[in-house]
Amino acid sequence: MSVIMSLLIMAVIGAVAGWIASMVVKGTGLGLGLDIVLGIVGAVIGGWLFRMAGISVGGGILAAIIVAAIGAIVLLLIVKMIKRA
């Protein structure tokens, strides 16, 4: 798989995960660009959290979206708490 294709897949997974997170955590309104970044960063956070907890969700795009969305939700909740302070 080419680097461009990998980046495209990562962007799509990030966009979907960021969108899911923004739907779950209301009131953030970051927009599509930041949703993609949020989803990608969320994938890193989610992957780390799942590894630390010893949880394996398997492989594939659906598993990647689930992990990224959970990480993005955690990240959004932290951002929301910081904004309130």
C-alpha distances in whole Angstrom, upper triangle without the diagonal:
4,7,8,6,7,10,11,11,13,15,16,16,18,20,21,22,24,26,27,28,30,32,33,34,36,38,35,34,31,29,26,25,26,25,21,22,24,22,19,22,23,20,21,25,24,22,25,27,26,26,29,31,29,27,24,23,20,17,15,15,19,19,17,19,23,22,21,24,27,26,26,29,31,30,31,34,35,35,37,39,39,40,43,45
4,5,5,6,9,10,11,12,14,16,17,18,20,21,23,24,26,27,28,30,32,33,34,36,37,34,33,30,28,25,23,25,24,20,21,24,21,19,22,23,21,21,25,25,23,25,28,27,27,30,32,31,29,27,25,23,19,17,17,21,21,19,21,24,23,22,25,27,26,26,30,31,30,31,34,35,34,37,39,39,39,42,44
4,5,5,6,9,10,10,12,14,15,16,18,20,21,22,24,26,26,28,30,31,32,34,35,32,31,27,26,22,20,22,22,18,18,21,19,16,19,21,18,19,22,23,21,23,26,26,25,29,31,30,28,26,25,23,19,18,17,21,21,18,20,23,22,20,23,26,24,24,27,28,27,29,32,32,31,34,36,35,36,39,41
4,5,5,6,9,10,10,12,14,15,16,18,20,21,22,24,25,26,28,30,31,33,33,30,29,26,24,20,18,20,20,16,17,20,18,16,19,21,19,20,23,23,22,25,28,27,27,30,32,31,30,27,26,24,21,18,17,20,21,18,19,23,22,20,23,26,24,23,27,28,27,28,31,31,30,33,36,35,35,39,40
4,5,5,6,9,10,11,12,14,15,17,18,20,21,23,24,25,27,29,30,32,33,30,28,26,24,20,19,21,20,16,17,20,17,15,19,20,18,19,23,22,21,24,26,26,26,29,31,30,28,25,23,21,18,15,14,17,19,16,17,21,20,19,21,24,23,23,26,28,26,27,31,31,30,33,36,35,36,39,40
4,5,5,6,9,10,11,12,14,15,16,18,20,21,22,24,26,27,28,30,31,28,27,24,23,19,18,19,18,15,15,18,15,13,16,17,14,16,19,19,18,20,23,22,22,26,27,26,25,22,21,19,15,13,12,16,16,13,15,18,18,16,19,21,20,20,23,25,23,25,28,29,28,31,33,33,33,37,38
4,5,5,6,9,10,10,12,14,15,16,18,20,21,22,24,25,26,28,29,26,24,21,20,16,15,16,16,12,12,15,13,11,14,16,14,15,18,19,18,20,23,23,23,26,28,27,26,23,22,21,18,16,14,17,17,14,15,18,18,15,18,21,19,18,22,23,22,23,26,26,26,28,31,30,31,34,35
4,5,5,6,9,10,10,12,14,15,16,18,20,21,23,24,25,27,28,25,23,21,19,15,14,16,15,11,13,15,13,12,15,17,15,17,20,20,19,22,24,24,25,28,29,29,27,24,22,21,18,15,13,16,17,14,14,18,18,15,17,21,20,19,22,24,22,23,27,27,26,28,31,31,31,34,36
4,5,5,6,8,10,11,12,14,15,17,18,20,21,23,24,26,27,25,24,21,19,16,15,17,15,11,13,15,12,11,14,15,13,15,18,17,17,20,22,21,22,25,26,26,23,21,19,17,14,11,9,12,13,11,11,15,15,13,15,18,18,17,20,22,21,22,25,26,26,28,30,31,31,34,36
4,6,5,6,8,10,10,12,14,15,16,18,20,21,22,24,25,22,22,19,18,14,13,14,13,9,10,12,9,7,11,12,9,11,15,14,14,17,19,19,20,22,24,23,22,19,18,17,14,12,10,12,13,9,10,13,13,10,13,16,15,14,17,19,18,19,22,23,22,25,27,27,28,31,32
4,6,5,6,9,10,10,12,14,15,16,18,20,20,22,23,20,19,16,14,11,10,11,10,6,8,10,8,7,11,12,11,13,16,16,16,19,21,21,22,25,26,26,24,22,20,20,17,15,12,14,15,12,11,15,15,11,13,16,15,14,17,19,17,18,22,22,21,23,26,26,26,29,31
4,5,5,6,8,10,10,12,14,15,17,18,20,21,23,20,19,17,15,11,11,13,11,8,11,12,9,9,13,13,12,15,17,16,17,20,21,21,23,26,26,26,24,22,19,19,16,13,10,12,14,11,9,13,14,11,12,16,16,14,17,19,18,19,22,23,22,24,27,27,27,30,32
4,5,5,6,8,10,11,12,14,15,17,18,20,22,19,19,17,16,13,13,13,11,8,10,11,7,8,11,10,9,12,14,13,14,17,18,17,19,22,22,23,20,18,16,16,13,11,7,9,10,7,6,9,10,8,9,12,12,12,14,17,16,17,20,21,21,22,25,26,26,29,31
4,6,5,6,8,10,10,12,14,15,16,18,19,17,16,14,13,10,10,10,7,5,7,7,4,5,8,8,7,10,12,12,13,16,17,17,19,21,22,23,21,19,17,18,16,14,11,12,13,9,8,11,11,7,8,12,11,9,12,14,13,14,17,18,17,19,22,22,23,25,27
4,6,5,6,9,10,10,12,14,15,16,18,15,14,12,10,7,8,9,6,4,8,8,6,8,11,11,11,14,15,15,17,19,20,20,22,25,25,26,23,22,20,20,19,16,13,13,15,12,9,12,13,10,10,13,13,11,13,16,15,14,18,19,18,19,22,23,23,25,28
4,5,5,6,9,10,11,12,14,16,18,16,15,14,12,10,12,12,8,8,11,10,7,10,13,11,11,15,16,14,16,19,19,19,22,24,24,25,22,20,18,18,17,14,11,10,12,10,7,10,11,9,8,12,13,10,12,15,15,15,17,20,19,20,23,24,24,26,29
4,5,5,6,9,10,11,12,14,16,14,15,13,13,11,12,11,8,8,10,8,5,8,10,8,8,12,12,11,13,16,16,16,18,20,20,21,19,18,15,17,16,14,11,10,11,9,6,7,8,6,4,8,9,7,9,12,12,12,14,16,16,17,20,21,21,24,26
4,5,5,6,9,10,10,12,14,11,11,10,9,8,9,8,4,6,8,5,4,8,9,8,10,13,13,12,15,17,17,18,21,22,22,24,21,21,19,20,19,18,15,14,15,12,9,11,11,8,6,10,9,6,8,11,10,9,13,14,13,15,18,19,18,21,23
4,5,5,6,9,10,11,13,11,10,10,9,8,10,10,6,8,11,9,8,11,13,11,13,16,16,15,18,20,20,20,23,25,25,26,23,23,20,22,21,19,15,14,16,14,11,12,13,11,8,12,12,9,10,13,13,11,14,17,15,16,19,20,20,22,25
4,5,5,6,9,10,13,12,12,12,12,11,14,13,9,11,13,11,9,13,14,11,13,16,15,14,17,19,18,18,22,23,22,24,21,20,18,20,19,18,15,13,14,13,9,9,11,10,6,9,11,9,8,12,13,11,13,16,16,16,19,21,20,22,25
4,5,5,6,9,11,10,11,11,12,12,14,12,8,11,12,9,8,12,12,9,11,14,13,12,15,17,16,17,20,21,21,23,20,20,18,21,20,19,17,15,15,14,11,10,11,9,6,7,9,6,5,9,9,7,9,12,12,12,15,17,17,18,21
4,5,5,6,8,7,7,8,9,10,12,10,8,11,12,9,10,14,14,12,14,17,16,15,19,21,19,21,24,25,24,26,24,24,22,24,24,22,19,18,19,17,14,14,15,12,9,11,12,8,8,11,11,8,10,13,12,11,15,16,15,17,20
4,6,6,9,9,10,11,12,12,15,14,11,14,16,13,13,16,17,15,17,20,18,17,21,23,21,22,25,26,25,27,24,25,22,24,24,23,20,18,19,18,14,14,16,14,10,12,14,11,9,13,14,11,12,16,15,14,17,19,18,19,22
4,6,10,10,12,13,15,15,18,16,13,15,17,13,13,17,17,14,16,19,17,16,19,21,19,19,23,23,22,25,22,23,20,23,24,23,20,18,18,17,14,13,14,13,10,10,12,10,7,11,12,10,10,14,14,12,15,18,17,18,21
4,7,7,10,11,13,15,17,14,12,15,16,12,13,17,16,13,16,19,17,16,20,21,19,20,24,24,23,25,23,24,22,25,26,25,22,20,20,19,16,15,16,14,11,11,12,10,7,9,10,7,7,11,11,9,11,14,13,14,17
4,6,8,11,13,15,17,15,13,17,17,14,16,19,19,17,20,22,20,19,23,24,22,24,27,27,27,29,27,28,26,29,29,28,25,23,23,22,19,18,19,17,14,15,16,13,10,13,13,9,10,13,12,10,13,15,13,14,17
4,6,9,12,14,16,14,13,17,17,15,17,20,19,18,21,23,21,21,25,26,24,26,29,29,29,32,30,31,29,32,31,30,27,26,26,25,22,21,22,20,17,17,18,14,12,14,14,10,10,13,11,8,12,13,11,12,15
4,6,9,12,13,11,10,14,14,12,14,17,16,15,19,20,19,19,23,24,22,25,27,28,28,30,28,29,28,30,30,29,25,24,25,23,20,20,20,17,15,16,16,12,11,13,11,8,9,11,9,7,11,12,10,12,15
4,6,9,11,9,9,13,14,12,14,17,17,16,20,21,21,21,24,26,25,27,29,30,30,32,30,31,29,31,30,29,25,24,25,23,20,21,21,18,16,18,17,14,13,16,14,11,13,15,12,11,15,15,13,15,18
4,7,8,6,6,10,10,9,12,14,14,14,17,19,19,20,22,24,23,25,28,29,29,31,29,30,28,30,29,27,24,23,24,22,19,20,20,17,15,17,16,12,13,15,13,10,13,14,11,11,15,15,13,16,18
4,6,6,6,9,10,10,12,14,15,16,18,20,20,21,24,25,25,27,29,30,31,33,31,30,28,30,28,26,23,23,24,21,18,20,21,17,16,18,18,14,15,18,15,13,16,18,15,15,19,19,17,19,22
4,6,5,6,9,10,10,12,14,15,16,19,19,20,22,24,25,26,28,29,30,32,29,29,26,27,26,23,20,20,21,19,16,18,19,16,15,18,17,14,15,18,16,14,18,19,17,18,21,21,20,23,25
4,5,5,7,9,10,11,13,14,16,17,18,20,21,23,24,25,27,29,30,31,29,29,27,28,26,24,20,21,22,19,17,19,19,16,16,18,17,14,16,18,16,15,18,19,16,18,21,21,19,23,25
4,5,5,6,8,10,10,12,14,15,16,17,19,21,21,23,25,26,27,29,28,27,26,27,25,24,21,21,22,18,16,18,18,14,14,16,15,11,13,15,12,11,15,15,13,14,18,17,16,19,21
4,5,5,6,9,10,10,12,14,15,15,18,19,20,21,23,25,25,27,25,25,23,24,23,21,18,18,18,16,13,15,15,11,11,13,12,9,11,13,11,10,14,15,13,14,18,18,17,20,22
4,5,5,6,9,9,11,13,14,15,16,19,19,20,22,24,25,26,24,24,22,22,21,19,15,16,17,14,12,14,14,11,11,14,13,10,13,15,13,13,16,17,16,17,21,20,20,23,25
4,5,5,6,8,10,11,12,14,15,17,18,20,21,23,24,26,24,24,22,23,21,20,17,18,18,15,14,16,15,11,12,14,12,9,13,14,11,12,15,15,14,16,19,18,18,22,23
4,6,5,6,8,10,10,11,14,15,16,17,19,21,22,23,22,22,20,22,21,20,17,17,17,14,12,14,13,9,9,11,9,6,9,10,8,8,12,12,11,13,16,16,16,19,21
4,6,5,6,9,10,10,12,14,15,16,18,19,20,21,19,19,17,19,17,16,13,14,13,10,9,10,10,6,6,9,8,5,9,11,9,10,13,14,14,16,18,19,19,22,24
4,5,5,7,9,10,11,13,14,15,17,19,20,21,19,19,17,18,17,16,13,14,14,10,10,12,10,7,9,11,9,8,12,13,11,13,16,16,15,18,20,20,21,24,25
4,5,5,6,9,10,11,12,14,15,17,18,20,19,19,18,19,18,18,16,17,16,12,12,13,11,8,10,11,8,7,11,11,8,11,14,13,13,16,18,17,19,21,22
4,5,5,6,8,10,10,12,14,15,16,18,16,16,16,17,17,17,15,15,13,10,10,10,8,5,6,7,4,4,7,8,7,9,11,12,12,15,16,17,18,21,22
4,5,5,6,8,10,10,12,14,15,16,14,14,13,14,13,13,12,12,11,7,8,9,6,4,7,8,6,7,10,11,10,13,15,15,16,18,20,21,22,24,26
4,6,5,6,9,10,11,12,14,15,15,14,15,16,15,16,15,16,13,10,11,12,9,7,10,10,7,9,12,11,11,14,16,15,16,19,20,20,22,25,25
4,5,5,6,9,10,11,12,14,14,14,15,17,17,18,17,17,14,12,12,12,9,8,10,9,5,8,10,8,8,11,13,12,14,16,17,17,20,22,22
4,5,5,6,8,10,10,12,11,11,11,13,14,15,14,14,11,9,10,9,5,6,8,6,4,7,9,8,9,12,13,14,16,18,19,20,22,23,24
4,6,5,6,9,10,10,9,9,10,12,12,14,14,14,10,9,11,10,6,7,10,9,8,11,13,12,13,16,17,17,19,21,22,23,25,27,28
4,6,5,6,9,10,10,11,13,14,15,17,17,17,14,13,14,13,10,10,13,11,9,12,14,12,13,16,17,16,18,21,21,21,24,26,26
4,5,5,6,9,9,11,12,15,16,18,18,17,14,13,14,12,9,10,12,9,8,11,12,10,12,15,15,15,17,19,19,20,23,24,25
4,5,5,6,5,7,8,11,13,15,16,15,12,11,13,11,8,10,12,10,9,13,14,12,14,17,17,18,20,22,22,24,26,27,28
4,5,5,6,7,10,12,14,16,18,17,14,13,16,14,11,13,15,13,12,16,17,15,17,20,20,20,23,25,25,26,28,30,30
4,5,8,10,13,15,17,20,21,20,17,16,18,16,13,15,17,14,13,17,17,15,16,20,19,19,22,24,23,24,27,28,28
4,5,9,12,14,17,20,21,20,16,16,18,15,13,15,16,13,13,17,17,15,17,20,19,19,22,24,24,25,28,29,29
4,7,10,12,15,18,20,19,15,16,18,16,13,16,18,15,15,19,19,18,20,23,23,23,26,27,27,28,31,32,33
4,7,9,12,15,17,15,12,13,15,12,10,14,15,13,14,17,17,16,19,22,21,22,25,26,26,28,31,32,32
4,6,9,12,14,13,9,11,13,11,10,13,15,13,14,18,18,18,20,23,23,24,26,28,28,30,32,34,35
4,7,9,11,9,6,8,11,8,8,12,13,12,14,16,17,17,20,22,22,24,26,27,28,30,32,33,34
4,7,10,9,6,9,11,11,10,13,15,15,16,19,20,20,22,24,25,27,28,30,31,33,34,36,37
4,7,8,6,7,10,11,10,13,15,16,16,19,20,21,22,24,26,27,29,30,32,33,35,37,38
4,6,6,6,9,10,11,12,14,16,17,18,20,22,23,24,26,27,28,30,32,33,34,36,38
4,5,5,6,9,10,10,12,14,15,16,18,20,21,22,24,26,26,28,30,31,32,34,36
4,5,5,6,9,10,10,12,14,15,16,18,20,21,22,24,25,26,29,30,31,33,35
4,5,5,6,8,10,11,12,14,15,17,18,20,21,23,24,26,27,29,30,32,34
4,5,5,6,8,10,11,12,14,15,16,18,20,21,22,24,26,27,28,30,32
4,6,5,6,8,10,10,12,14,15,16,18,20,20,22,24,25,26,28,30
4,6,5,6,9,10,10,12,14,15,17,19,20,21,23,24,25,27,29
4,6,5,6,9,10,11,12,14,16,17,18,20,21,23,24,26,28
4,6,5,6,9,10,10,12,14,15,16,18,20,21,22,24,26
4,5,5,6,9,10,10,12,14,15,16,18,20,21,22,24
4,5,5,6,9,10,11,13,14,15,17,19,20,21,23
4,5,5,6,9,10,11,12,14,16,17,18,20,22
4,5,5,6,9,10,10,12,14,15,16,18,20
4,5,5,6,9,10,10,12,14,15,17,19
4,6,5,6,9,10,11,13,14,16,17
4,5,5,6,9,10,11,12,14,16
4,5,5,6,9,10,10,12,14
4,5,5,6,9,10,11,13
4,5,5,6,9,10,11
4,5,5,6,9,10
4,5,5,6,9
4,5,5,6
4,5,5
4,6
4
